[in-house]
Amino acid sequence: MIGVFGGTFDPVHLGHLRIALDALEQLPLEQVRLIPLAQAVHRDQPGTPAAFRLQMLKVATEGRSDLVADDREILRSGPSYTIDTLRSLRADFPDQGLCLLLGGDAFGAFDTWRDPQGILAIANIAVLQRPGHLPHTNPAVRQMLDDRQTERLVAGVTGQVVFCPVTQLEISSSDIRDRLRGGRSIDYLVPDRVRDMILERALYA
């Protein structure tokens, strides 16, 4: 099964990577594909060109076969809708199950996404959360949980929803950008090679 972890990754930081590793350790996943969006739908547009965000992800995951920087949303024109990404992955990996990795806030608004039923027909969902914390969900999402929540993912089945406790480090991309604009260090917040790339190219200065 392939984990699907999307975001702006502007820049990718250790919190992103730790969550991806937690998902690998707790879910029946062979790999997690980290997919930087090109054109945001539910959030502000990223300020850094897509090519740089992708390169930072490649640097951060270099040498690992279980964490993969995936460029499919950047190569595809138009808004980065999850349903289109999952259909593309299904075409490329027809024999693999798919598991969409979502934070609690994103999952709480899942019913507002484009074609949520289509997403559930293609993939499972793992809600990434601090241990003991449940996401705030609206009635439609709570009903979906009543119908689909499971303790563990079953191979060959789609539309399952499972909760996955993860180590949520108090690191944010916006804070990293603010530190760089203020001339402050970002050591130990991002991988060293990502830091070096940012400083060499003055991406957020």
N, CA, C and O of each residue as an XYZ file, in Angstrom:
820
protein
N       0.846     -1.191      0.000
C       0.000      0.000      0.000
C       0.886      1.248      0.000
O       1.930      1.275      0.651
N       0.465      2.265     -0.726
C       1.220      3.510     -0.853
C       0.528      4.599     -0.048
O      -0.678      4.804     -0.185
N       1.286      5.298      0.791
C       0.783      6.460      1.495
C       0.910      7.693      0.620
O       1.916      7.866     -0.068
N      -0.102      8.551      0.639
C      -0.145      9.746     -0.207
C      -0.199     10.962      0.718
O      -1.199     11.177      1.402
N       0.863     11.747      0.739
C       1.011     12.853      1.678
C       1.254     14.129      0.874
O       2.355     14.348      0.368
N       0.233     14.961      0.759
C       0.342     16.179     -0.019
C       0.495     17.410      0.852
O       0.218     17.370      2.050
N       0.936     18.502      0.249
C       1.080     19.757      0.966
C       1.849     20.763      0.141
O       2.298     20.462     -0.964
N       2.002     21.967      0.684
C       2.808     22.967     -0.020
C       4.292     22.665      0.136
O       5.070     22.887     -0.792
N       4.697     22.155      1.314
C       6.106     21.885      1.615
C       6.953     23.122      1.282
O       7.877     23.064      0.470
N       6.613     24.227      1.927
C       7.211     25.528      1.599
C       7.842     26.189      2.829
O       7.342     27.217      3.284
N       8.930     25.627      3.381
C       9.690     24.461      2.911
C       9.300     23.191      3.671
O       8.610     23.242      4.689
N       9.763     22.049      3.147
C       9.643     20.798      3.889
C      10.477     20.912      5.162
O      11.568     21.482      5.140
N       9.966     20.368      6.278
C      10.700     20.436      7.540
C      10.650     19.082      8.253
O      10.024     18.134      7.779
N      11.322     19.020      9.397
C      11.430     17.747     10.108
C      10.080     17.252     10.619
O       9.889     16.046     10.777
N       9.142     18.159     10.880
C       7.813     17.731     11.290
C       7.115     16.930     10.201
O       6.492     15.908     10.488
N       7.214     17.384      8.955
C       6.641     16.628      7.833
C       7.256     15.224      7.763
O       6.545     14.226      7.650
N       8.573     15.173      7.833
C       9.270     13.902      7.642
C       9.013     12.938      8.795
O       8.903     11.731      8.579
N       8.915     13.460     10.023
C       8.637     12.603     11.174
C       7.235     11.993     11.074
O       7.041     10.821     11.397
N       6.268     12.785     10.629
C       4.910     12.274     10.451
C       4.895     11.164      9.405
O       4.254     10.131      9.597
N       5.602     11.380      8.300
C       5.650     10.368      7.248
C       6.257      9.065      7.777
O       5.777      7.978      7.453
N       7.312      9.175      8.591
C       7.931      7.973      9.159
C       6.997      7.277     10.149
O       6.924      6.048     10.182
N       6.283      8.066     10.955
C       5.320      7.456     11.883
C       4.261      6.667     11.112
O       3.888      5.564     11.511
N       3.784      7.237     10.011
C       2.785      6.539      9.199
C       3.356      5.242      8.638
O       2.669      4.221      8.614
N       4.605      5.276      8.188
C       5.241      4.067      7.664
C       5.337      2.985      8.733
O       5.152      1.802      8.446
N       5.626      3.394      9.964
C       5.820      2.421     11.033
C       4.508      1.831     11.540
O       4.495      0.700     12.026
N       3.410      2.568     11.439
C       2.167      2.134     12.057
C       1.125      1.606     11.076
O       0.197      0.901     11.473
N       1.274      1.941      9.806
C       0.312      1.515      8.798
C       0.986      0.527      7.840
O       2.210      0.534      7.714
N       0.212     -0.312      7.173
C       0.805     -1.297      6.261
C       1.217     -0.660      4.934
O       0.671     -0.988      3.880
N       2.186      0.252      4.999
C       2.626      1.013      3.833
C       4.009      0.551      3.393
O       4.882      0.294      4.221
N       4.198      0.451      2.087
C       5.520      0.162      1.541
C       6.308      1.451      1.340
O       7.536      1.448      1.428
N       5.616      2.543      1.074
C       6.271      3.830      0.884
C       5.257      4.940      1.111
O       4.048      4.717      1.064
N       5.772      6.138      1.357
C       4.953      7.342      1.390
C       5.454      8.255      0.279
O       6.647      8.548      0.193
N       4.541      8.698     -0.564
C       4.884      9.627     -1.631
C       4.493     11.030     -1.174
O       3.317     11.304     -0.937
N       5.468     11.905     -1.053
C       5.250     13.287     -0.639
C       5.060     14.124     -1.898
O       5.956     14.210     -2.737
N       3.881     14.742     -2.022
C       3.481     15.369     -3.281
C       3.254     16.858     -3.077
O       2.222     17.249     -2.531
N       4.200     17.705     -3.504
C       3.989     19.149     -3.376
C       2.923     19.621     -4.367
O       2.960     19.267     -5.545
N       1.977     20.419     -3.879
C       0.927     20.909     -4.760
C       1.477     22.012     -5.659
O       2.462     22.676     -5.339
N       0.808     22.181     -6.789
C       1.184     23.247     -7.712
C       0.305     24.468     -7.501
O       0.795     25.583     -7.322
N      -1.011     24.237     -7.525
C      -1.976     25.331     -7.367
C      -2.949     24.960     -6.253
O      -3.758     24.043     -6.399
N      -2.861     25.686     -5.137
C      -3.669     25.350     -3.963
C      -5.149     25.598     -4.216
O      -5.525     26.482     -4.987
N      -5.987     24.797     -3.550
C      -7.444     24.935     -3.648
C      -8.019     25.433     -2.332
O      -8.870     26.323     -2.330
N      -7.570     24.872     -1.205
C      -8.159     25.176      0.103
C      -7.242     26.023      0.987
O      -7.497     26.147      2.185
N      -6.189     26.604      0.430
C      -5.240     27.370      1.244
C      -4.593     28.439      0.377
O      -4.813     28.483     -0.833
N      -3.793     29.300      1.000
C      -3.071     30.326      0.253
C      -2.086     29.670     -0.704
O      -1.575     28.582     -0.438
N      -1.825     30.343     -1.820
C      -0.876     29.829     -2.787
C       0.541     29.884     -2.215
O       0.902     30.863     -1.562
N       1.347     28.848     -2.451
C       2.730     28.891     -1.975
C       3.507     29.996     -2.676
O       3.294     30.267     -3.858
N       4.415     30.635     -1.929
C       5.182     31.732     -2.497
C       6.435     31.294     -3.232
O       7.000     32.067     -4.005
N       6.876     30.068     -3.003
C       8.105     29.567     -3.601
C       7.778     28.763     -4.857
O       6.854     27.950     -4.837
N       8.514     28.971     -5.945
C       8.247     28.199     -7.170
C       8.227     26.699     -6.911
O       8.980     26.177     -6.088
N       7.351     26.027     -7.634
C       7.162     24.594     -7.433
C       8.459     23.815     -7.622
O       8.712     22.859     -6.889
N       9.280     24.203     -8.586
C      10.514     23.465     -8.860
C      11.437     23.468     -7.653
O      12.093     22.462     -7.384
N      11.505     24.587     -6.911
C      12.355     24.651     -5.724
C      11.774     23.804     -4.603
O      12.514     23.113     -3.904
N      10.440     23.849     -4.420
C       9.829     23.047     -3.358
C      10.033     21.560     -3.618
O      10.287     20.791     -2.691
N       9.921     21.161     -4.877
C      10.163     19.762     -5.238
C      11.616     19.390     -4.988
O      11.892     18.311     -4.463
N      12.553     20.265     -5.355
C      13.966     19.962     -5.162
C      14.300     19.814     -3.683
O      15.090     18.944     -3.315
N      13.710     20.651     -2.828
C      13.934     20.510     -1.392
C      13.446     19.154     -0.890
O      14.101     18.526     -0.059
N      12.299     18.703     -1.393
C      11.780     17.390     -0.998
C      12.716     16.273     -1.463
O      12.956     15.311     -0.734
N      13.236     16.409     -2.669
C      14.145     15.385     -3.182
C      15.415     15.319     -2.328
O      15.916     14.235     -2.027
N      15.923     16.481     -1.946
C      17.107     16.527     -1.096
C      16.801     15.909      0.267
O      17.619     15.166      0.810
N      15.629     16.214      0.820
C      15.261     15.731      2.152
C      15.076     14.216      2.193
O      15.308     13.599      3.232
N      14.665     13.612      1.090
C      14.363     12.180      1.059
C      15.427     11.370      0.322
O      15.258     10.167      0.123
N      16.505     12.008     -0.078
C      17.540     11.321     -0.848
C      18.093     10.130     -0.073
O      18.360     10.217      1.126
N      18.258      9.021     -0.783
C      18.808      7.816     -0.167
C      17.781      6.903      0.465
O      18.132      5.836      0.969
N      16.515      7.301      0.448
C      15.452      6.472      1.028
C      14.545      5.971     -0.099
O      14.203      6.718     -1.015
N      14.168      4.705     -0.014
C      13.218      4.163     -0.977
C      11.789      4.211     -0.455
O      10.838      4.039     -1.218
N      11.634      4.449      0.865
C      10.299      4.446      1.462
C       9.691      5.843      1.560
O       8.508      5.971      1.875
N      10.470      6.888      1.299
C       9.965      8.262      1.207
C      10.325      8.784     -0.169
O      11.501      8.867     -0.524
N       9.299      9.138     -0.948
C       9.521      9.480     -2.355
C       8.921     10.849     -2.652
O       7.742     11.086     -2.387
N       9.738     11.755     -3.206
C       9.235     13.046     -3.679
C       8.577     12.828     -5.043
O       9.217     12.339     -5.974
N       7.308     13.189     -5.154
C       6.491     12.891     -6.340
C       6.086     14.209     -6.998
O       5.542     15.094     -6.337
N       6.347     14.341     -8.287
C       6.131     15.614     -8.990
C       4.842     15.679     -9.801
O       4.683     16.592    -10.611
N       3.919     14.744     -9.609
C       2.784     14.650    -10.526
C       1.863     15.867    -10.469
O       1.312     16.246    -11.503
N       1.672     16.492     -9.313
C       0.799     17.665     -9.269
C       1.470     18.875     -9.918
O       0.798     19.717    -10.513
N       2.782     18.957     -9.802
C       3.516     20.053    -10.437
C       3.481     19.918    -11.955
O       3.378     20.917    -12.667
N       3.567     18.696    -12.445
C       3.547     18.478    -13.891
C       2.155     18.646    -14.487
O       2.018     18.904    -15.683
N       1.121     18.502    -13.658
C      -0.246     18.605    -14.147
C      -0.700     20.061    -14.062
O      -0.483     20.711    -13.039
N      -1.310     20.571    -15.094
C      -1.783     21.950    -15.081
C      -3.092     22.055    -14.305
O      -3.810     21.069    -14.140
N      -3.394     23.272    -13.827
C      -4.652     23.520    -13.136
C      -4.562     23.277    -11.648
O      -3.494     22.933    -11.141
N      -5.685     23.453    -10.925
C      -5.712     23.267     -9.470
C      -5.337     21.842     -9.071
O      -5.615     20.887     -9.796
N      -4.700     21.716     -7.902
C      -4.235     20.411     -7.426
C      -5.336     19.721     -6.621
O      -5.331     19.754     -5.391
N      -6.276     19.100     -7.327
C      -7.358     18.369     -6.665
C      -6.886     16.957     -6.317
O      -6.288     16.269     -7.144
N      -7.162     16.541     -5.087
C      -6.718     15.234     -4.612
C      -7.293     14.102     -5.451
O      -6.600     13.118     -5.711
N      -8.537     14.220     -5.877
C      -9.139     13.148     -6.666
C      -8.358     12.900     -7.947
O      -8.201     11.752     -8.363
N      -7.862     13.970     -8.582
C      -7.075     13.801     -9.807
C      -5.743     13.129     -9.514
O      -5.276     12.296    -10.291
N      -5.134     13.492     -8.394
C      -3.856     12.891     -8.004
C      -4.026     11.400     -7.728
O      -3.200     10.589     -8.147
N      -5.098     11.041     -7.020
C      -5.323      9.625     -6.711
C      -5.616      8.827     -7.982
O      -5.175      7.685     -8.106
N      -6.341      9.403     -8.908
C      -6.595      8.698    -10.178
C      -5.298      8.479    -10.939
O      -5.104      7.429    -11.551
N      -4.410      9.467    -10.905
C      -3.113      9.331    -11.561
C      -2.280      8.233    -10.901
O      -1.650      7.427    -11.587
N      -2.280      8.207     -9.570
C      -1.553      7.159     -8.851
C      -2.142      5.785     -9.124
O      -1.402      4.816     -9.291
N      -3.468      5.692     -9.172
C      -4.106      4.411     -9.468
C      -3.689      3.909    -10.848
O      -3.472      2.712    -11.033
N      -3.575      4.821    -11.822
C      -3.145      4.418    -13.163
C      -1.700      3.936    -13.171
O      -1.356      2.997    -13.889
N      -0.850      4.587    -12.365
C       0.568      4.221    -12.332
C       0.844      2.984    -11.487
O       1.787      2.241    -11.758
N       0.024      2.761    -10.462
C       0.239      1.643     -9.537
C      -1.057      0.842     -9.392
O      -1.657      0.833     -8.318
N      -1.492      0.174    -10.454
C      -2.798     -0.498    -10.421
C      -2.894     -1.638     -9.411
O      -3.993     -2.011     -9.002
N      -1.765     -2.186     -9.012
C      -1.784     -3.327     -8.087
C      -1.558     -2.925     -6.635
O      -1.496     -3.791     -5.762
N      -1.435     -1.630     -6.361
C      -1.173     -1.151     -5.014
C      -2.393     -0.453     -4.431
O      -3.074      0.300     -5.128
N      -2.672     -0.701     -3.153
C      -3.674      0.092     -2.465
C      -3.122      1.488     -2.188
O      -1.908      1.691     -2.147
N      -4.024      2.441     -1.999
C      -3.640      3.822     -1.723
C      -4.230      4.250     -0.387
O      -5.361      3.898     -0.053
N      -3.452      5.012      0.370
C      -3.914      5.533      1.655
C      -3.569      7.009      1.736
O      -2.396      7.379      1.775
N      -4.588      7.847      1.761
C      -4.416      9.288      1.841
C      -4.135      9.684      3.284
O      -4.927      9.373      4.174
N      -3.022     10.365      3.529
C      -2.627     10.795      4.863
C      -3.084     12.226      5.079
O      -2.665     13.127      4.353
N      -3.951     12.448      6.082
C      -4.543     13.762      6.322
C      -4.373     14.172      7.777
O      -4.477     13.347      8.685
N      -4.109     15.460      7.987
C      -4.179     16.005      9.325
C      -5.620     16.144      9.773
O      -6.541     16.083      8.960
N      -5.813     16.333     11.081
C      -7.161     16.407     11.626
C      -7.978     17.546     11.059
O      -9.169     17.374     10.801
N      -7.370     18.715     10.855
C      -8.114     19.860     10.322
C      -8.600     19.589      8.910
O      -9.752     19.870      8.577
N      -7.723     19.044      8.082
C      -8.114     18.738      6.705
C      -9.218     17.688      6.678
O     -10.168     17.799      5.904
N      -9.092     16.674      7.520
C     -10.115     15.635      7.551
C     -11.455     16.191      8.023
O     -12.506     15.759      7.547
N     -11.430     17.136      8.947
C     -12.675     17.703      9.457
C     -13.493     18.419      8.414
O     -14.694     18.614      8.598
N     -12.864     18.820      7.309
C     -13.583     19.487      6.221
C     -13.625     18.623      4.962
O     -13.852     19.126      3.862
N     -13.405     17.320      5.133
C     -13.282     16.434      3.975
C     -14.515     16.459      3.079
O     -14.394     16.312      1.862
N     -15.698     16.644      3.661
C     -16.921     16.622      2.854
C     -17.012     17.804      1.891
O     -17.848     17.789      0.987
N     -16.164     18.838      2.063
C     -16.180     19.999      1.167
C     -15.214     19.827     -0.004
O     -15.169     20.678     -0.891
N     -14.454     18.759     -0.020
C     -13.483     18.535     -1.086
C     -14.193     18.154     -2.389
O     -15.367     17.782     -2.385
N     -13.479     18.250     -3.471
C     -14.032     17.786     -4.753
C     -14.157     16.263     -4.740
O     -13.174     15.553     -4.525
N     -15.358     15.776     -4.969
C     -15.667     14.350     -5.123
C     -15.157     13.487     -3.966
O     -14.358     12.579     -4.192
N     -15.601     13.750     -2.733
C     -15.136     12.922     -1.608
C     -15.510     11.448     -1.768
O     -14.745     10.570     -1.368
N     -16.665     11.173     -2.341
C     -17.026      9.764     -2.541
C     -16.122      9.094     -3.555
O     -15.806      7.911     -3.433
N     -15.706      9.855     -4.557
C     -14.747      9.316     -5.514
C     -13.415      8.997     -4.868
O     -12.784      7.991     -5.193
N     -12.983      9.859     -3.948
C     -11.743      9.615     -3.208
C     -11.852      8.311     -2.414
O     -10.937      7.487     -2.428
N     -12.978      8.135     -1.724
C     -13.159      6.939     -0.906
C     -13.289      5.674     -1.750
O     -13.029      4.573     -1.264
N     -13.691      5.826     -3.006
C     -13.785      4.668     -3.891
C     -12.413      4.212     -4.380
O     -12.247      3.071     -4.814
N     -11.421      5.120     -4.305
C     -10.080      4.807     -4.793
C      -9.130      4.470     -3.653
O      -8.258      3.613     -3.796
N      -9.302      5.153     -2.510
C      -8.276      5.110     -1.460
C      -8.881      4.958     -0.078
O     -10.084      5.133      0.110
N      -8.042      4.633      0.875
C      -8.368      4.718      2.289
C      -7.847      6.040      2.829
O      -7.105      6.740      2.140
N      -8.227      6.392      4.059
C      -7.768      7.618      4.697
C      -7.181      7.273      6.055
O      -7.778      6.531      6.834
N      -6.001      7.823      6.327
C      -5.410      7.750      7.662
C      -5.368      9.164      8.217
O      -4.748     10.050      7.629
N      -6.029      9.374      9.353
C      -6.061     10.682     10.002
C      -4.894     10.738     10.973
O      -4.843      9.974     11.937
N      -3.961     11.641     10.720
C      -2.746     11.770     11.526
C      -3.007     12.747     12.661
O      -3.431     13.877     12.415
N      -2.765     12.337     13.889
C      -3.145     13.162     15.025
C      -2.243     12.887     16.209
O      -1.590     11.845     16.283
N      -2.214     13.842     17.143
C      -1.545     13.585     18.411
C      -2.297     12.476     19.145
O      -3.521     12.393     19.043
N      -1.592     11.633     19.875
C      -2.285     10.575     20.639
C      -3.347     11.168     21.562
O      -3.077     12.086     22.337
N      -4.557     10.624     21.464
C      -5.638     11.058     22.342
C      -6.425     12.244     21.848
O      -7.431     12.605     22.459
N      -5.997     12.876     20.743
C      -6.701     14.047     20.212
C      -7.548     13.637     19.021
O      -7.040     13.039     18.072
N      -8.818     13.951     19.061
C      -9.706     13.665     17.941
C      -9.973     14.947     17.169
O     -10.083     16.012     17.775
N     -10.081     14.872     15.838
C     -10.342     16.079     15.059
C     -11.770     16.576     15.278
O     -12.678     15.795     15.562
N     -11.947     17.882     15.141
C     -13.287     18.452     15.180
C     -13.941     18.196     13.828
O     -13.441     18.656     12.801
N     -15.022     17.486     13.820
C     -15.652     17.120     12.560
C     -17.092     17.595     12.530
O     -17.751     17.691     13.565
N     -17.567     17.890     11.338
C     -18.959     18.285     11.172
C     -19.828     17.035     11.066
O     -19.295     15.929     10.979
N     -21.151     17.183     11.072
C     -22.022     15.990     11.073
C     -21.773     15.040      9.905
O     -21.834     13.822     10.074
N     -21.491     15.590      8.718
C     -21.279     14.723      7.557
C     -20.042     13.853      7.749
O     -20.051     12.671      7.405
N     -18.977     14.438      8.298
C     -17.752     13.668      8.510
C     -17.928     12.685      9.663
O     -17.398     11.576      9.615
N     -18.664     13.079     10.693
C     -18.928     12.143     11.795
C     -19.716     10.931     11.293
O     -19.459      9.805     11.719
N     -20.668     11.156     10.398
C     -21.422     10.042      9.829
C     -20.510      9.127      9.022
O     -20.638      7.903      9.068
N     -19.589      9.736      8.286
C     -18.636      8.939      7.523
C     -17.792      8.068      8.454
O     -17.506      6.912      8.142
N     -17.395      8.634      9.603
C     -16.639      7.855     10.581
C     -17.463      6.686     11.109
O     -16.956      5.572     11.247
N     -18.734      6.946     11.403
C     -19.594      5.873     11.902
C     -19.668      4.721     10.909
O     -19.744      3.556     11.300
N     -19.644      5.058      9.617
C     -19.797      4.046      8.577
C     -18.489      3.358      8.200
O     -18.496      2.203      7.773
N     -17.347      4.072      8.357
C     -16.121      3.607      7.722
C     -14.924      3.425      8.653
O     -13.922      2.835      8.248
N     -15.006      3.920      9.897
C     -13.827      3.847     10.763
C     -13.486      2.407     11.112
O     -14.373      1.589     11.360
N     -12.199      2.106     11.128
C     -11.725      0.769     11.456
C     -10.467      0.889     12.313
O      -9.816      1.933     12.327
N     -10.137     -0.164     13.012
C      -8.937     -0.165     13.852
C      -7.675     -0.356     13.028
O      -6.624      0.187     13.369
N      -7.768     -1.124     11.944
C      -6.600     -1.353     11.083
C      -7.083     -1.533      9.653
O      -8.196     -1.998      9.405
N      -6.224     -1.156      8.723
C      -6.573     -1.232      7.304
C      -6.513     -2.666      6.812
O      -5.579     -3.409      7.116
N      -7.517     -3.035      6.055
C      -7.599     -4.373      5.460
C      -7.175     -4.270      4.003
O      -7.696     -3.436      3.263
N      -6.246     -5.100      3.592
C      -5.758     -5.091      2.219
C      -6.891     -5.404      1.245
O      -7.761     -6.227      1.530
N      -6.868     -4.741      0.100
C      -7.844     -4.999     -0.946
C      -9.167     -4.295     -0.760
O     -10.087     -4.505     -1.551
N      -9.295     -3.455      0.274
C     -10.533     -2.722      0.551
C     -10.238     -1.232      0.450
O      -9.167     -0.783      0.859
N     -11.180     -0.461     -0.092
C     -11.046      0.987     -0.139
C     -12.133      1.638      0.720
O     -13.102      0.990      1.116
N     -11.955      2.919      0.996
C     -12.958      3.657      1.754
C     -12.876      3.496      3.256
O     -13.767      3.957      3.969
N     -11.823      2.849      3.763
C     -11.643      2.709      5.201
C     -11.030      3.991      5.776
O     -10.258      4.676      5.106
N     -11.387      4.303      7.025
C     -10.800      5.446      7.726
C     -10.188      4.939      9.025
O     -10.859      4.289      9.826
N      -8.909      5.242      9.226
C      -8.201      4.792     10.420
C      -7.506      5.997     11.044
O      -7.070      6.903     10.334
N      -7.403      6.007     12.365
C      -6.671      7.070     13.060
C      -5.256      6.584     13.350
O      -5.054      5.447     13.777
N      -4.289      7.447     13.117
C      -2.887      7.098     13.275
C      -2.212      8.131     14.173
O      -1.985      9.260     13.738
N      -1.885      7.770     15.424
C      -1.187      8.725     16.304
C       0.227      8.980     15.805
O       0.958      8.041     15.490
N       0.611     10.248     15.733
C       1.920     10.614     15.204
C       2.601     11.615     16.129
O       1.970     12.226     16.991
N       3.896     11.763     15.926
C       4.698     12.726     16.674
C       4.591     14.069     15.964
O       5.276     14.300     14.967
N       3.747     14.946     16.463
C       3.561     16.237     15.813
C       4.503     17.265     16.449
O       4.203     17.848     17.491
N       5.636     17.465     15.799
C       6.612     18.438     16.276
C       6.073     19.849     16.059
O       5.423     20.130     15.052
N       6.349     20.718     17.002
C       5.848     22.092     16.907
C       6.733     22.905     15.971
O       7.434     23.829     16.382
N       6.675     22.524     14.698
C       7.432     23.198     13.644
C       6.454     23.555     12.538
O       5.602     22.741     12.181
N       6.561     24.744     11.997
C       5.696     25.135     10.892
C       6.523     25.797      9.804
O       7.524     26.457     10.081
N       6.091     25.613      8.567
C       6.779     26.250      7.448
C       6.711     27.768      7.548
O       7.674     28.456      7.207
N       5.581     28.297      8.012
C       5.449     29.760      8.114
C       6.436     30.323      9.131
O       7.009     31.388      8.907
N       6.642     29.620     10.249
C       7.615     30.070     11.251
C       9.025     30.029     10.678
O       9.825     30.931     10.928
N       9.331     28.988      9.913
C      10.652     28.898      9.286
C      10.867     30.065      8.329
O      11.945     30.659      8.310
N       9.858     30.397      7.541
C       9.985     31.540      6.620
C      10.189     32.833      7.400
O      11.009     33.666      7.014
N       9.454     33.006      8.492
C       9.606     34.220      9.312
C      11.012     34.303      9.908
O      11.607     35.380      9.948
N      11.541     33.175     10.367
C      12.898     33.176     10.919
C      13.917     33.597      9.867
O      14.823     34.381     10.149
N      13.767     33.080      8.671
C      14.714     33.415      7.607
C      14.625     34.897      7.237
O      15.643     35.550      7.006
N      13.408     35.417      7.183
C      13.262     36.843      6.864
C      13.880     37.712      7.947
O      14.361     38.811      7.672
N      13.865     37.213      9.185
C      14.441     37.966     10.291
C      15.908     37.685     10.533
O      16.494     38.200     11.485
N      16.508     36.866      9.671
C      17.925     36.566      9.819
C      18.246     35.600     10.939
O      19.381     35.571     11.416
N      17.276     34.805     11.372
C      17.476     33.866     12.467
C      17.777     32.471     11.917
O      17.487     32.164     10.761
N      18.364     31.642     12.771
C      18.774     30.298     12.367
C      17.562     29.369     12.212
O      16.570     29.491     12.931
N      17.669     28.446     11.260
C      16.669     27.376     11.123
C      17.314     26.011     11.353
O      16.769     24.983     10.953
N      18.481     26.011     12.002
C      19.129     24.739     12.342
C      18.201     23.882     13.201
O      17.509     24.381     14.089
N      18.205     22.571     12.910
C      17.420     21.562     13.636
C      15.910     21.673     13.399
O      15.126     21.003     14.072
N      15.506     22.508     12.454
C      14.098     22.578     12.050
C      13.874     21.915     10.693
O      12.790     21.400     10.419
N      14.889     21.930      9.857
C      14.844     21.301      8.538
C      16.092     20.432      8.396
O      17.062     20.631      9.126
N      16.083     19.472      7.467
C      17.311     18.717      7.220
C      18.450     19.655      6.826
O      18.221     20.694      6.206
N      19.661     19.288      7.183
C      20.800     20.176      6.929
C      20.942     20.538      5.460
O      21.236     21.686      5.128
N      20.736     19.571      4.581
C      20.904     19.856      3.154
C      19.803     20.773      2.641
O      20.034     21.562      1.725
N      18.616     20.678      3.216
C      17.552     21.614      2.851
C      17.911     23.022      3.322
O      17.732     23.997      2.592
N      18.418     23.114      4.548
C      18.876     24.419      5.057
C      19.921     25.022      4.134
O      19.846     26.203      3.794
N      20.894     24.221      3.727
C      21.963     24.728      2.868
C      21.407     25.215      1.536
O      21.836     26.247      1.020
N      20.453     24.474      0.979
C      19.852     24.878     -0.292
C      19.112     26.199     -0.139
O      19.217     27.077     -0.996
N      18.360     26.342      0.955
C      17.617     27.573      1.203
C      18.562     28.766      1.315
O      18.322     29.818      0.722
N      19.644     28.590      2.084
C      20.564     29.701      2.302
C      21.354     30.048      1.035
O      21.604     31.218      0.746
N      21.735     29.027      0.298
C      22.498     29.279     -0.940
C      21.675     30.053     -1.954
O      22.209     30.895     -2.677
N      20.388     29.777     -2.012
C      19.527     30.416     -3.028
C      18.714     31.568     -2.442
O      17.934     32.202     -3.151
N      18.896     31.841     -1.150
C      18.172     32.938     -0.485
C      16.677     32.864     -0.790
O      16.060     33.859     -1.171
N      16.091     31.646     -0.615
C      14.713     31.433     -1.059
C      13.704     32.281     -0.301
O      12.718     32.726     -0.889
N      13.921     32.515      0.982
C      12.907     33.229      1.777
C      13.420     34.552      2.326
O      12.758     35.180      3.152
N      14.583     34.976      1.876
C      15.160     36.219      2.389
C      14.462     37.445      1.810
O      14.824     38.575      2.137
